[in-house]
Amino acid sequence: MAVVLYHHPLSRAATCVWMLEEVGVEHELRFVDLMAGEHKKPDMISLNPMGKLPILKDGDVVVTETAAIGLYLADRYSSGKLAPAPDDPGRGTYLRWSMFAPAVIEPGLMAKMRGWEYGAAQAGWGDHDSMLIAMESAVSHGFILGDRFSMADIIFGATVRFMLGFGMLEKRPAFTAYVERLEKRPALQRADERGAAICKERGIEQPGG
Ligand SMILES: N[C@@H](CCC(=O)N[C@@H](CS)C(=O)NCC(=O)O)C(=O)O
């Protein structure tokens, strides 16, 4: 099979399963045992020198970084649908919030949780309150592109969903309503079911499960 996702169900690779389910491309999930340190073995390091999941292989193309995997899959297999075309007026908004998740939300919430001291003007993720207001502005009107669901909603939305689930993000109404909208997606439900089935099969305990 051309498309292979190196996967562990309790990792960001779970988000990539949702991406693959939405895009509808045939693929294989290749289990990497994070607990046994398989992601630090030479064959994995040769694909991702960071020694981290997820890793997507599409033929000879290797893509790491969850957001990049989403943008790649949408452009390659769902252009004009999950990815607005380059000349679509929604393209800028789509890219903006796709990048916001790993560049601002992830470090911003980690900084908050760990009580990091930093200068908000120098740190790319800025101050916490501004970040929350920006996030609300992105999703309070529906999906990132309004009525149109796109890959940006998986990249941004999976981050919001995960951070809410782990109590790292304030439960503001705009965020909880957004996650409710996302959880209606059959592709997300299928991805969750696949993750749960792999956990069951391999005896992996799911948080809260
Ligand atoms: N920036 C990366 C983060 C990847 C990452 O931190 N993956 C975690 C699992 S969710 C991992 O592989 N951790 C194992 C380790 O670093 O040893 C992305 O967005 O994909």
The ligand as a MOL file (V3000), in Angstrom:
LIG
                    3D

  0  0  0     0  0            999 V3000
M  V30 BEGIN CTAB
M  V30 COUNTS 20 19 0 0 0
M  V30 BEGIN ATOM
M  V30 1 N 5.3760 18.4840 16.5110 0
M  V30 2 C 5.0770 17.0820 16.3800 0
M  V30 3 C 5.0060 16.4700 17.7600 0
M  V30 4 C 5.1610 14.9700 17.7060 0
M  V30 5 C 5.1760 14.3480 19.0850 0
M  V30 6 O 5.5540 15.0000 20.0820 0
M  V30 7 N 4.8070 13.0780 19.1430 0
M  V30 8 C 4.7870 12.3560 20.3950 0
M  V30 9 C 3.5350 11.5050 20.4820 0
M  V30 10 S 2.0720 12.4930 20.3760 0
M  V30 11 C 5.9560 11.3820 20.4340 0
M  V30 12 O 6.2490 10.7250 19.4530 0
M  V30 13 N 6.5930 11.2880 21.6070 0
M  V30 14 C 7.5860 10.3160 21.8590 0
M  V30 15 C 8.9310 10.9160 22.1840 0
M  V30 16 O 9.1680 12.0930 21.9240 0
M  V30 17 O 9.7350 10.1560 22.7090 0
M  V30 18 C 3.7640 16.8920 15.6150 0
M  V30 19 O 2.9330 17.7880 15.6130 0
M  V30 20 O 3.5880 15.8440 15.0040 0
M  V30 END ATOM
M  V30 BEGIN BOND
M  V30 1 1 1 2
M  V30 2 1 2 3
M  V30 3 1 2 18
M  V30 4 1 3 4
M  V30 5 1 4 5
M  V30 6 2 5 6
M  V30 7 1 5 7
M  V30 8 1 7 8
M  V30 9 1 8 9
M  V30 10 1 8 11
M  V30 11 1 9 10
M  V30 12 2 11 12
M  V30 13 1 11 13
M  V30 14 1 13 14
M  V30 15 1 14 15
M  V30 16 2 15 16
M  V30 17 1 15 17
M  V30 18 2 18 19
M  V30 19 1 18 20
M  V30 END BOND
M  V30 END CTAB
M  END
